[in-house]
Amino acid sequence: MAYQAGRQRSQPRPVPESLEAQAYLQDYATLLEAVPFPSVVFDHRWDVVLSNAAFETLFEGVGTHPTAMPGDNFLRFVLFHPDAGSILGEHESSWCLPMLAHFAAAVERHGQDRGLQSIRRDIAQDPIMDAAYRHGLPHWIRAVGPGAVEHDGAVRPLVHPDPRWGRTDCRIVDDTPKTLQNMGYTRMTLVLREAVRPVAGPPRKARTTRNGAAELRAV
């Protein structure tokens, strides 16, 4: 299950209070580990509940970050980790903007949630990202259509550290069973595709802001 031995998380995983729910998650972790593609379960704040070895392998090369490790909170990783753009291809348009759209929807549903409020404060501290969230995001959604912000079925580029995959695409599959839904959790799997495009130069590393977060350059 989940986090590799020897690595310390910056925050504990959210755990349901019910013993029955905990037992279900333990069994679900066994199932998750049998999946060959990166797969992760997170709550409405994107705090990671479970992740498999393939997920850990995909992000094993990222540097440490106090609040934006992919195994802690996937949204924070996408938005704030300076290494996110080296793994998540077309970082701004294919990952940041759809995630910001999902975040905006979560804020509408859980506006008083302290975890979401904390993420919103961090967005506000980055003037470019804040402008993208408040002004650019609505324009982008109108331009590309509401379907572009959906995770399930989306095909997005990434760069896998394993040369067997390398620079490739993944299809995002939301395969959340009803029991997980009732717990408030979502499962996301990145189904990797065999690389078919010519190998280009090394991926451009995302520029960073003064606080070390990945910089959202344009909308």
C-alpha positions in Angstrom: 0.0 0.0 0.0 0.8 3.6 -0.5 3.9 5.4 0.8 7.3 3.9 0.3 9.2 2.8 3.4 11.6 5.3 4.7 9.8 8.4 3.3 8.0 10.6 5.8 4.8 12.4 4.9 4.4 16.0 5.7 0.9 15.3 7.0 -1.0 12.1 8.1 -3.4 10.4 5.7 -7.1 11.1 6.4 -8.6 8.0 7.9 -12.3 7.2 8.4 -13.6 6.7 12.0 -15.6 3.6 11.2 -13.7 0.3 11.8 -15.6 -1.2 8.9 -14.6 1.6 6.6 -10.9 1.2 7.7 -11.1 -2.5 7.0 -12.6 -1.7 3.5 -9.7 0.7 2.8 -7.1 -1.9 3.8 -8.6 -4.4 1.4 -9.0 -1.8 -1.3 -5.3 -0.9 -0.9 -4.5 -4.5 -1.7 -6.6 -4.2 -4.9 -5.0 -0.9 -5.7 -1.5 -2.4 -5.5 -2.4 -5.0 -8.1 -3.1 -2.2 -10.7 0.0 -1.7 -13.0 -0.8 1.9 -13.7 -0.5 4.9 -11.3 -3.6 5.0 -9.2 -4.6 7.2 -6.2 -7.5 7.7 -3.9 -8.1 11.2 -2.4 -10.7 13.1 -0.5 -12.5 16.3 -1.5 -9.4 18.3 -0.5 -7.3 16.1 -2.7 -5.5 14.8 0.4 -4.2 11.4 -0.6 -5.8 8.4 1.2 -4.2 5.6 -0.8 -1.8 5.3 -3.6 -0.1 2.3 -5.3 3.6 1.6 -6.1 3.1 2.7 -9.8 1.9 6.1 -8.5 5.0 6.4 -6.3 7.3 5.4 -9.1 5.9 8.1 -11.4 6.7 10.8 -9.0 9.8 9.3 -7.3 12.2 11.9 -8.7 10.4 15.0 -7.5 12.2 17.1 -4.9 11.0 17.6 -1.4 8.4 20.3 -0.7 6.8 21.2 2.6 3.2 21.2 1.4 3.0 20.0 -2.2 4.2 16.4 -2.3 2.1 14.2 -4.7 1.6 11.5 -2.1 0.2 14.1 0.3 -2.1 16.3 -1.7 -2.3 15.9 -5.4 -3.9 19.3 -6.1 -1.2 21.1 -4.2 1.4 19.1 -6.2 -0.1 20.2 -9.5 -0.4 23.8 -8.6 2.6 24.5 -6.3 5.4 22.0 -6.8 8.3 23.4 -8.9 8.9 19.9 -10.4 5.3 19.3 -11.5 5.9 20.6 -15.0 8.7 18.2 -15.6 6.3 15.2 -15.2 2.9 16.6 -16.1 3.2 17.6 -19.8 1.5 20.8 -21.0 1.4 21.6 -17.4 -0.7 24.7 -17.5 -3.4 23.9 -20.0 -3.7 20.1 -19.4 -3.3 19.9 -15.7 -3.4 23.3 -13.8 -6.5 24.8 -15.4 -8.6 21.6 -15.1 -7.5 21.2 -11.5 -8.3 24.8 -10.7 -11.8 24.3 -12.3 -12.4 21.3 -10.0 -11.1 23.3 -7.1 -13.5 26.1 -7.8 -16.4 23.5 -7.8 -15.2 22.1 -4.5 -15.1 25.5 -2.9 -18.7 26.1 -4.0 -19.7 22.8 -2.3 -17.5 23.0 0.8 -16.8 26.7 1.2 -16.1 26.6 4.9 -13.6 23.7 4.7 -10.4 24.8 6.3 -8.2 22.7 4.0 -9.8 24.2 0.9 -9.5 27.7 2.4 -5.8 27.1 3.0 -5.3 26.2 -0.7 -7.2 29.3 -1.7 -5.0 31.5 0.5 -1.9 30.0 -1.2 -3.4 30.6 -4.6 -4.0 34.2 -3.6 -0.4 34.6 -2.6 0.7 34.0 -6.2 -0.5 37.0 -8.3 -0.3 35.1 -11.6 -2.1 32.0 -10.3 -4.7 34.2 -8.5 -5.4 36.1 -11.7 -5.8 32.8 -13.6 -8.2 31.5 -11.0 -10.4 34.6 -10.7 -10.3 35.9 -14.2 -8.6 33.5 -16.7 -10.4 30.3 -15.6 -14.0 31.4 -16.5 -12.7 32.6 -19.9 -10.9 29.4 -20.5 -13.9 27.3 -19.6 -16.1 29.3 -22.0 -13.5 28.9 -24.7 -12.9 25.1 -24.4 -16.3 24.0 -23.1 -17.3 22.4 -19.8 -16.1 19.0 -21.0 -12.5 20.1 -21.0 -12.5 20.3 -17.2 -13.6 16.7 -16.7 -11.0 14.3 -15.5 -12.7 11.0 -16.5 -11.7 10.1 -20.1 -9.3 13.0 -20.6 -6.0 12.2 -22.4 -3.1 14.2 -21.0 0.6 14.2 -21.6 3.2 13.3 -19.1 6.9 12.3 -18.8 7.5 9.0 -17.0 10.9 8.4 -15.4 10.9 4.8 -16.7 12.3 4.9 -20.3 9.9 2.2 -21.3 7.2 4.9 -21.2 9.2 8.2 -21.4 7.3 11.1 -22.9 3.8 9.7 -23.4 0.1 10.2 -22.8 -2.2 8.9 -20.2 -5.9 8.5 -20.1 -7.5 9.6 -16.8 -10.1 7.1 -15.6 -12.3 7.9 -12.6 -13.3 4.4 -11.4 -14.7 5.2 -8.0 -16.9 2.5 -6.5 -20.0 3.4 -4.6 -18.4 2.6 -1.2 -15.6 5.0 -1.7 -18.0 7.6 -3.0 -20.0 7.3 0.2 -16.8 7.9 2.2 -16.3 11.1 0.2 -13.3 9.7 -1.7 -12.4 9.6 -5.4 -10.1 7.2 -7.2 -8.1 8.3 -10.2 -6.0 6.1 -12.4 -3.6 7.2 -15.1 -3.7 4.6 -17.8 -0.3 5.0 -19.6 0.0 4.7 -23.4 3.0 3.4 -25.2 5.1 6.3 -26.4 4.6 6.7 -30.2 5.9 10.3 -30.7 9.5 11.1 -31.6 11.7 11.7 -28.5 12.2 15.4 -28.2 14.6 17.3 -26.0 14.5 17.3 -22.2 11.2 18.6 -20.7 11.2 22.2 -20.0 11.2 22.8 -16.2 8.5 25.0 -15.0 9.6 28.4 -13.9 9.1 29.1 -10.2 8.0 32.0 -8.1 9.8 33.4 -5.2 8.2 31.0 -2.8 9.3 28.0 -4.9 5.9 27.2 -6.4 5.4 26.2 -10.0 4.5 29.4 -11.9 1.3 29.5 -14.0 2.4 31.7 -16.9 -0.6 32.2 -19.0 -4.2 31.2 -19.6 
